Amino acid sequence: MRRALICGISGQDGAYLARLLLDKGYEVWGTSRDAQASSFANLARLGILDRVRTVSMATNDFRSVLQAITQSAPDEIYNLAGQSSVGLSFDQPAETLESIATGTLNLLEVIRFLGAKVRFYNAGSSECFGDIGAGAADENAHFHPRSPYAVAKSTAHWLVDNYRSAYGLFACTGILFNHESPLRPTRFVTRKIVRAAVRISRGATEKLTLGDMGIQRDWGWSPEYVDAMWRMLQTDRPEDFVIATGESNSLEEFVAAAFAEIGLDWREHVVQDPKLFRPSEIRYNCGNADKARRILAWTAQKKMRDVVGEMVRHELEADGTVI
Ligand SMILES: C[C@H]1O[C@H](OP(=O)(O)OP(=O)(O)OC[C@H]2O[C@@H](n3cnc4c(=O)[nH]c(N)nc43)[C@H](O)[C@@H]2O)[C@@H](O)[C@@H](O)C1=O
């Protein structure tokens, strides 16, 4: 039986990836900073909590990384750990850099130190590209990070690249564009919108306050994106891949679609507040996942409107479980 270690299993992607790997017959181990205190609510929502082995690990602490990897002896490691909010990274730049950059370095160093025959996936981010202006970014696009989060992800990206070429590690980075689901916390804009729209449809009189609604993003569906992560580790040669839908929409279009899904006109319920604007912003991004299509046989099936539909449906039906 193949064994996988998912670092950061309590988040959206960690939970969906755990479900995917269990379905494929893997023994799944997952880490969180304090496995005893963590509720692993997302694993519970997917109904897989009792099928996953959990272990405490702080990626910024070499010793704890060494212990977790030695204990679980994985064939595959997925690094999804670290501070994941771009917005929060402006307020917690040091924590963001440490959890992402030092965290990735520790994982690579432990693999190298142990000489472990393990395949390593690193969660990269389209944030590294910055504002691409027009068109769609592929694996050859330059990095122009515009937030502490993006700087940290860029550092981790180049560490993986370096350890792959210097030490021959089977290590790759998935450069994922935005990907959403009902498991997204409301700190991220899609779930914030969907949750408010559903509350309003049920009679709440609140206004939904958002930041810059003019930004454009390539929004995909998280359960499909974790499948791409797994595919990256099944190839003959470790490489980096852009994972995206190839379609970009404005936040205003996302909002309009979410409210329309429940028969409401967003203009009556949404206000924009410059206080929520970021110190520096990516106005437009879009990804070209052609390499993933060719080599991994992976293509995004759900585009922005499908994502909105799924998220609204789940929010309306929300009884704690997620299908
Ligand atoms: C690829 C990348 O994807 C995600 O990062 P993100 O794009 O920053 O995600 P978000 O949902 O926080 O913001 C999307 C956009 O929406 C704008 N926006 C407007 N008004 C609000 C607002 O009220 N809240 C939030 N959160 N954003 C707002 C905000 O300024 C930004 O332009 C993470 O998974 C990250 O880990 C990752 O790697």
The ligand as an SDF file (V2000), in Angstrom:
LIG
                    3D

 38 41  0  0  0  0  0  0  0  0999 V2000
   -3.6530   31.8640   -6.0490 C   0  0  0  0  0  0  0  0  0  0  0  0
   -3.9460   32.4400   -4.6940 C   0  0  0  0  0  0  0  0  0  0  0  0
   -5.3700   32.4480   -4.5000 O   0  0  0  0  0  0  0  0  0  0  0  0
   -5.8080   32.9250   -3.2420 C   0  0  0  0  0  0  0  0  0  0  0  0
   -5.3430   34.2430   -3.0170 O   0  0  0  0  0  0  0  0  0  0  0  0
   -6.1890   35.5570   -3.3640 P   0  0  0  0  0  0  0  0  0  0  0  0
   -6.2890   35.7020   -4.8500 O   0  0  0  0  0  0  0  0  0  0  0  0
   -5.5760   36.6830   -2.6500 O   0  0  0  0  0  0  0  0  0  0  0  0
   -7.6310   35.1780   -2.7920 O   0  0  0  0  0  0  0  0  0  0  0  0
   -8.7530   36.0690   -2.1020 P   0  0  0  0  0  0  0  0  0  0  0  0
  -10.0040   35.2810   -2.2660 O   0  0  0  0  0  0  0  0  0  0  0  0
   -8.3750   36.4580   -0.7290 O   0  0  0  0  0  0  0  0  0  0  0  0
   -8.7740   37.4030   -2.9880 O   0  0  0  0  0  0  0  0  0  0  0  0
   -9.1320   37.4170   -4.3500 C   0  0  0  0  0  0  0  0  0  0  0  0
   -9.2180   38.8370   -4.8440 C   0  0  0  0  0  0  0  0  0  0  0  0
  -10.3940   39.4480   -4.3170 O   0  0  0  0  0  0  0  0  0  0  0  0
  -10.0910   40.7610   -3.8320 C   0  0  0  0  0  0  0  0  0  0  0  0
  -11.0620   41.1400   -2.8010 N   0  0  0  0  0  0  0  0  0  0  0  0
  -11.9580   42.1520   -2.9010 C   0  0  0  0  0  0  0  0  0  0  0  0
  -12.6930   42.2330   -1.7770 N   0  0  0  0  0  0  0  0  0  0  0  0
  -12.2360   41.2490   -0.9590 C   0  0  0  0  0  0  0  0  0  0  0  0
  -12.6480   40.8330    0.3480 C   0  0  0  0  0  0  0  0  0  0  0  0
  -13.5520   41.3820    0.9660 O   0  0  0  0  0  0  0  0  0  0  0  0
  -11.9510   39.7630    0.8850 N   0  0  0  0  0  0  0  0  0  0  0  0
  -10.9380   39.1170    0.2010 C   0  0  0  0  0  0  0  0  0  0  0  0
  -10.3140   38.0630    0.7850 N   0  0  0  0  0  0  0  0  0  0  0  0
  -10.5510   39.5120   -1.0460 N   0  0  0  0  0  0  0  0  0  0  0  0
  -11.2070   40.5570   -1.6070 C   0  0  0  0  0  0  0  0  0  0  0  0
   -8.6740   40.6230   -3.3280 C   0  0  0  0  0  0  0  0  0  0  0  0
   -8.0560   41.9040   -3.1720 O   0  0  0  0  0  0  0  0  0  0  0  0
   -8.0580   39.7460   -4.4180 C   0  0  0  0  0  0  0  0  0  0  0  0
   -7.6890   40.5280   -5.5240 O   0  0  0  0  0  0  0  0  0  0  0  0
   -5.2330   32.0230   -2.1470 C   0  0  0  0  0  0  0  0  0  0  0  0
   -5.6770   30.7020   -2.3230 O   0  0  0  0  0  0  0  0  0  0  0  0
   -3.7150   32.0510   -2.1860 C   0  0  0  0  0  0  0  0  0  0  0  0
   -3.2260   31.0910   -1.2740 O   0  0  0  0  0  0  0  0  0  0  0  0
   -3.2160   31.7820   -3.5830 C   0  0  0  0  0  0  0  0  0  0  0  0
   -2.1680   31.1890   -3.7760 O   0  0  0  0  0  0  0  0  0  0  0  0
  1  2  1  0
  2  3  1  0
  2 37  1  0
  3  4  1  0
  4  5  1  0
  4 33  1  0
  5  6  1  0
  6  7  2  0
  6  8  1  0
  6  9  1  0
  9 10  1  0
 10 11  2  0
 10 12  1  0
 10 13  1  0
 13 14  1  0
 14 15  1  0
 15 16  1  0
 15 31  1  0
 16 17  1  0
 17 18  1  0
 17 29  1  0
 18 19  1  0
 18 28  1  0
 19 20  2  0
 20 21  1  0
 21 22  1  0
 21 28  2  0
 22 23  2  0
 22 24  1  0
 24 25  1  0
 25 26  1  0
 25 27  2  0
 27 28  1  0
 29 30  1  0
 29 31  1  0
 31 32  1  0
 33 34  1  0
 33 35  1  0
 35 36  1  0
 35 37  1  0
 37 38  2  0
M  END
$$$$
